[in-house]
Amino acid sequence: MKAKGKNVQEVVESEEEEDDNDGDMSVDFEDEASDGEGASEDEEEEDDDAASDNDSVATPLQHPDDMASDVGSDAESEVDDEEEEKRKAFFAPEEKTDEATANGTKRSFQDFNLSRPILRGLAAVNFSNPTPIQQKAIPVALLGKDIVGSAVTGSGKTAAFVVPILERLLFRPRKVPTSRVAILMPTRELAVQCYNVATKLATYTDVTFCQLVGGFSLREQENILKRRPDVIIATPGRFIDHMRNSASFTVDTLEILVLDEADRMLEDGFADELNEILTTIPKSRQTMLFSATMTDTVDKLIRVGLNRPVRLMVDAKKNTAVTLVQEFVRLRPGREDKRLGYLLHLCKQVYTGRVIVFFRQKREAHRVRIIFGLLGLKATELHGSMSQDQRIKSVESFRDGKADYLLATDLASRGLDIKGVETVINYEAPQSHEIYVHRVGRTARAGRSGRACTIAAEPDRKVVKAAVKAGKTQGAKIVSRVVELAVADEWAAKAEDLSGEIDAVLDEEKLERQLSQAEMQVTKGENLIKHHDEIKSRPKRTWFETEKEKRVQQKISAAELNGPGTKKDKVKLSNKDKKRLDDARMRHEGGFGRKKSKSEREDSGAGKKPVKGKGKGKGKGRK
């Protein structure tokens, strides 16, 4: 197919021939995905003929790593007899569906015999007909059964568990206010979003809600907990904090537990927190797990304490929306350092609005945001180094159209629902196909169309191949985009020319952070002096994890999302750096580790004056 423009060429589906081009060419991803799947001889001959027409492109061959990954994927898809027996014993029998559901006929929410206040709330948010996951989950949840549910991103999983919860709470005893439901989310943004959806659906009911997430006032959350809200929507860390330290909060009355994005919650990064919660709350509860890439491995699910759960798999695992066009830009070996040039070209000339760009590292996302600003692109960022207020403002700015680009890490890849997102760009392919599904699921939601573009280099082969293979299986549209070398180099050079201005901005931001921290310390000192008696009279807070343990868990979570760290992560700290970190940790935990005054040093040294030299501070002197 001939290119319509000089800089960009699209090749749709593998049946169309690729044109000669000196730029980076995406070798047919569709053909790669079909390798090793028993293709016929005629198909192989067609592939060879198509490749021979492209003198500048070598015939695509199977990569040894991909051959190994094929074997692994087949082994995973084939469940052995032992695992199958475990599943039969663990899961409840499949629920029989009525004719309306089996034939795909759209039912209305009235068919579930929901109360009038619930139906009014659904109508207020323009929910007319239930989605497939809602059709299956709502009747089962109303019966009080445990659920393991999976559905494609953007299919309405939040309403699938909120609606039956509200219906059941309408008939709760009202004499004594009691917290009965806990909904746990892996990220703050997802918890805030779920809180907003749930409160809108409960507009015409008397059900009360509370959100417990980091970044907001502990005191305000404690005051709300004193009123015993019916539903608590929280992140695991803040939930445990209140569970341990808030006298007004008790979990003994919880009757329903929901884990949204449950596959993420079951990973090692959340294992300790989840175990702490599950061993504290009542065992006689209804438990519901939902995710777009929900695992059905029994060994992982057993620790959640499910009681014969009903498995509701509406879509095949790891599926994307059918209305999503998946596009790939292939970088030749040695071109990885020009990746930014490709991104700038795409954002300047191809996708100019309502775009989310995903990065593996928050440092890279911040740097690109500065570059976008210098080039006149309205962008905002979203990652873990930002305060909660900054994160909320960033999302709202993009949601309201004040910014055309949202530059985010995988913090925003799960569950975040922003209407009108037209394109998702992966600056680098994620480490796994599961994360890819969650990232591209930010567009093409609720039946709307969307496009996902991935800038893929050689290390990204496995994820790209898995995405293409899954896309072909479900009949999705797969597109290869070609970008000329000169165009990418030109934009990369422009970014390089801005390095001086970028460094100046970073230095200015560093200075502002230092001033802000100094002001915070001054304010903290003033409060300690002014409210000394009150602060000292408070009971000491206990922590689930020490700072060291928390950092270890953060590294585990980062490795799960972004892969193993680089060599820089393994560099040993100097003694000076170790001492500085230890002092900071001690100051944070117990107010220790501060620098001693001269009189204190003299007292601790029993009158001995420190001797200058290498032994300073260790009681050693020169002989």
C-alpha positions, -999 to +999 in steps of 0.1 A: +000+000+000+014+034-010+020+059+017-004+088+017+021+112+033+058+115+034+063+109+071+037+083+080+026+051+064+000+028+077-003-009+067-036-024+077-038-062+081-013-086+068-029-092+034-017-058+021+019-056+009+044-033+026+059-006+005+097+002+001+107+027+027+140+038+042+123+046+075+116+023+104+093-004+092+070-025+114+076-060+100+043-077+098+033-083+134+003-104+123+027-128+105+049-130+136+019-139+158+009-167+135+044-183+136+043-218+152+005-221+150+004-246+122+001-223+093-007-239+059+019-243+031-001-218+010+000-192+037+037-197+041+043-192+004+022-160+004+043-147+033+075-155+014+062-138-018+052-107+002+086-105+018+105-109-015+087-077-028+103-057+000+140-055-007+146-033+024+130-057+048+143-092+057+119-121+058+106-122+094+120-152+112+111-168+146+131-154+175+145-181+198+130-163+229+096-162+211+098-199+204+104-205+241+076-182+251+052-200+227+059-232+246+053-215+279+021-199+267+007-232+255+017-249+287-002-222+307-033-225+285-035-262+289-046-269+325-034-302+339-057-327+355-045-318+390-053-280+385-086-289+369-096-310+400-086-281+422-108-258+403-138-281+404-134-284+441-128-247+447-153-230+424-191-234+426-208-249+395-215-226+366-247-206+370-274-214+345-283-184+324-318-177+312-328-174+276-326-137+275-290-137+287-280-167+266-293-151+234-276-118+241-308-100+244-304-067+263-322-068+296-331-038+316-322-032+352-359-035+361-356-073+353-334-077+384-363-065+407-342-037+421-357-011+444-370+021+430-342+043+446-316+022+429-333+024+396-336+062+399-299+064+407-290+043+376-312+065+354-295+096+369-261+084+355-276+073+322-273+036+328-301+021+308-292-015+299-269-037+319-236-048+304-228-086+302-207-086+334-236-067+352-261-092+338-242-121+353-228-105+385-258-086+399-281-117+404-253-138+420-242-110+443-278-104+455-278-140+466-248-133+488-224-157+470-187-151+466-177-140+431-145-141+409-154-119+380-135-109+348-146-086+320-129-064+295-119-029+306-146-003+304-174-029+307-189-015+339-174-037+366-178-010+393-216-009+389-216-047+388-207-048+425-220-014+437-256-020+426-262-053+445-244-038+475-268-008+476-298-030+471-288-052+501-280-022+523-315-007+517-328-035+539-302-032+567-311-026+604-310+011+610-312+013+648-274+013+652-251+028+625-227+000+614-200-002+587-209-033+567-190-031+534-153-026+525-142-020+489-104-021+485-085-006+455-048-007+446-045+031+438-058+063+453-072+076+419-092+044+415-106+046+450-116+083+445-133+074+412-152+044+427-163+067+456-177+092+431-195+065+411-210+049+442-222+081+457-240+090+424-257+057+422-268+060+459-282+096+454-317+085+462-308+062+491-297+068+527-266+047+523-235+065+536-199+063+523-164+071+534-131+071+514-099+062+532-070+070+509-035+085+515-029+121+509-060+133+527-064+144+563-063+115+588-083+136+613-111+142+589-113+106+580-114+096+617-143+120+622-163+104+594-155+069+607-170+079+641-204+081+623-201+045+612-206+049+574-222+019+556-196+016+529-158+022+532-138+026+500-101+025+507-066+017+496-050-011+517-023+010+534-047+036+548-073+010+557-047-008+579-036+025+594-071+033+606-077-003+616-047-001+639-049+035+652-084+048+650-104+039+681-137+048+663-131+022+635-139-014+639-139-041+612-158-067+633-191-058+616-180-061+580-203-083+559-190-077+524-155-074+510-148-063+474-113-064+458-113-043+426-084-049+402-079-081+423-051-095+402-030-065+412-040-069+448-030-106+447+006-098+435+035-099+459+036-061+464+003-062+482+006-096+498+015-086+533-011-058+535-038-081+521-030-108+546-031-083+575-066-072+564-080-107+557-068-121+590-085-093+609-120-089+593-147-115+599-144-148+579-182-151+576-184-125+548-193-123+512-162-117+491-161-104+455-131-101+432-132-082+399-106-074+373-100-072+335-072-098+338-086-119+366-065-149+375-083-182+381-052-199+396-066-216+427-035-213+448-036-175+445-073-173+453-073-197+483-056-172+505-084-147+500-107-170+520-134-174+493-162-198+500-171-218+469-170-187+446-189-184+414-166-178+384-180-152+360-157-149+330-176-127+305-148-123+281-117-143+273-089-134+296-065-106+285-090-094+258-092-058+247-122-039+235-133-049+199-136-012+190-099-006+198-075-002+169-040-014+180-011+002+163+026-006+165+057+014+156+088-009+153+122+005+162+152-011+145+181-022+167+202+007+177+174+032+173+162+030+209+178+063+218+156+080+192+124+069+209+116+104+221+118+117+185+091+092+175+069+103+204+072+139+196+063+133+159+032+113+169+020+139+194+028+169+172+016+157+138-007+126+143-024+126+177-031+161+188-057+158+216-072+136+243-041+114+245-027+094+274+010+086+272+023+058+294+059+056+307+077+030+329+095+056+350+081+087+366+114+105+360+110+101+323+073+112+324+083+144+342+111+151+318+089+146+288+062+169+304+089+197+305+098+191+268+061+192+258+057+225+276+088+240+258+074+228+225+040+244+231+020+212+239-005+214+267+004+184+289+000+173+325+015+144+344+004+117+368+028+096+389+037+086+424+061+115+431+032+140+431+012+149+461-025+138+462-037+173+455-014+176+425-026+142+412-062+152+415-057+186+398-037+168+370-065+144+363-092+170+364-072+193+341-070+165+315-106+155+321-118+191+316-098+195+284-074+221+297-045+197+288-044+176+256-019+151+269-017+131+302+018+117+308+014+089+333+031+059+348+011+026+354-005+044+383-032+054+358-033+022+339-059+005+360-096+014+362-092+052+356-123+062+336-119+095+317-145+101+290-133+110+255-098+096+256-091+090+219-056+076+220-032+057+243+005+058+234+029+034+250+063+052+251+077+017+259+058-016+258+050-027+294+066-057+309+036-080+305+005-084+284-017-080+314-004-044+320-008-038+282-045-047+284-050-023+313-031+005+297-049+004+263-082+000+282-082+037+290-096+043+256-124+025+236-145+023+267-183+016+270-186+008+233-167+039+220-139+036+195-102+043+203-067+038+192-036+025+210-001+031+196+030+013+210+065+023+202+082-011+203+119-020+202+136-054+202+132-061+239+095-056+236+090-084+211+072-108+236+046-084+248+039-071+213+036-106+199+012-115+227-009-084+221-011-091+183-019-128+188-047-120+213-060-092+190-061-115+160-079-142+180-107-118+189-108-101+154-094-068+165-079-044+140-040-045+140-021-016+123+016-011+116+028+025+114+059+035+096+078+066+105+107+079+083+141+080+099+147+116+090+115+127+107+123+109+139+159+122+139+147+157+134+124+156+164+151+139+185+175+166+176+150+193+187+146+176+220+184+174+224+187+211+217+164+218+246+186+200+271+200+232+286+165+247+292+153+213+306+182+212+331+174+248+342+138+239+348+148+208+368+172+229+390+145+255+396+120+228+407+147+212+430+152+246+447+114+250+451+112+216+467+139+224+491+123+257+501+089+239+505+105+212+527+122+239+548+088+257+553+072+225+562+098+218+589+094+253+603+056+249+605+061+215+621+084+230+647+059+258+655+031+233+659+052+211+682+058+241+704+023+255+702+004+222+707+031+203+727+008+190+755-019+179+731+005+161+708+023+143+737-011+132+752-021+113+720-015+076+719+015+066+699+005+053+664+016+018+654+027+010+619+021-021+598+055-017+581+087+001+589+101+025+563+126-002+553+100-028+548+078-004+528+107+004+505+113-033+499+076-037+490+078-007+467+108-023+449+088-055+446+058-037+431+080-017+408+097-049+396+063-065+389+052-034+368+085-024+352+107-055+352+140-060+371+160-029+379+191-017+361+227-020+373+224+014+388+199+000+413+226-024+426+253+001+433+264+000+469+260+031+490+290+048+506+293+048+543+284+085+543+252+079+523+243+050+546+247+071+577+226+099+562+198+074+553+199+058+587+197+092+604+168+102+582+150+069+590+155+073+627+143+109+627+112+098+609+104+068+631+112+082+666+127+117+664+162+103+669+193+106+648+195+143+650+229+160+650+241+165+686+251+198+700+287+205+712+278+201+749+260+168+742+290+155+722+313+165+751+291+148+776+288+116+756+326+116+750+332+118+788+354+148+784+374+134+756+381+158+727+377+143+693+410+140+674+412+152+639+420+127+612+404+096+598+391+084+631+370+115+637+337+106+653+349+070+661+370+078+692+402+070+673+433+092+669+466+093+653+494+075+671 
